[in-house]
């Protein structure tokens, strides 16, 4: 039975449990207050009775001393004079005694030699009485017995009044407390409703989570909880958006990579067929087809190397292909300029450099510079001047070509992106060069940016300055 009530309590709502807990606490408080009031009231009434008995016995003592006996009695009281000798109490007027008089005689015996004595006893057939004994003169003791029924009745009435009043107060406290708690818990219910709304949404098809806990009230604690709840939802929203963006980027990357790899593979199969045909029919064509096979294989190998490098840079692997040493950035730029002049003599190149010692991977930064210079040669007409400027923490690669359309500037560093969609892959590349260059620069802690307008395009490689020792 008890376990059933415990399960019902644990399964009830928070507001109900709080109201019941408040009611239990109030019940304990009411019980303590009520018991204290009853105890104080009984003690007060008994003291009042003791005072009345004391005043009455003073008058009776004076009367006894004056007349040698008692001539009046108090209604409902027993008043007896005892002679006490050798531990025995003998009443002067036995007719004044109740049938159960042993307690009165015991009080008379105990009070001999002292001022006064109070005792509460139960007399058979009569009820509870308050006894008071005092010595009138040596060997003579006056004992009075007053009923305490009025005190008991008053205390019982007080208990009934307290029970009714506390019961009504407890009932009102539960009702009002439940209403107040329900109102105070509304913000929590609203957050629970928000959580249910989230579970009803299909997050697999949505990149955003627009649901938030709104409203106000509830105090500082509820406001803090609401803020934390919305912060958590915002974090989940950002994570979902980042995951969706990563998945879409991965899909585009796989599709573009598949497309780019399909072309050299198709070419290899075609040239392999031609090589086989030439080997059987026209031996003189074999070397040409074999050279083309090697060229396509080399191109596919370079593409795979770029893809692998990007994957390693994206994964931020420990020891990502960087071998950092202190080198002169101006010397690297000069080497790249010499290679560019040898490979692209139709583009005049000027270089302005000052010594800049940085800690970097010389092979990777040289790869970045070669890529930018080749990009300038490929996408500008012959005779277009190109310049390289080395300054503290940066390298500028500038050309005076037609420029990059504004619509393409934001996507220029995307993988497999080509400004000229009609350009052949043999001349225009795979669209990974700038993406690889920016990833390598960022792996060094720097960045690669571009500014372009008709007649001027500048790629800027920014590298972090060395830390001061």
Secondary structure, DSSP 8 states (H G I E B T S, - for coil): -HHHHHHHHHHS-HHHHHHHHHHHHHHHHHHHHHHHHHHHHHHHHHHHHHHHHHHHHHHHHHHHHHHSS-----TT-EEEEEEEETTEEEES-GGGS-S--HHHHHHHHHHTTSSEEEEEEEETTTEEEEEEEEEEETTEEEEEEEE-HHHHHHHHHHHHHHHHHHHHHHHHHHHHHHHHHHHHTHHHHHHHHHHHHHHTS-TTS-S----------SHHHHHHHHHHHHHHHHHHHHHHHHHHHHHHHHHHHHHHHHHHHHHHHHHHHHHHHHHHHHHHT-GGGHHHHHHHHHHHHHHHHHHHHHHHHHHHHHHT-TT-S---EEEEHHHHHHHHHHHHHHH-TTS-EEEE----EEEE-HHHHHHHHHHHHHHHHHTS-TT--EEEEEETTEEEEEE-SS---HHHHTTTTSTT--SSTTS-HHHH--S-HHHHHHHHHHHTT-EEEEEEETTEEEEEEE-------
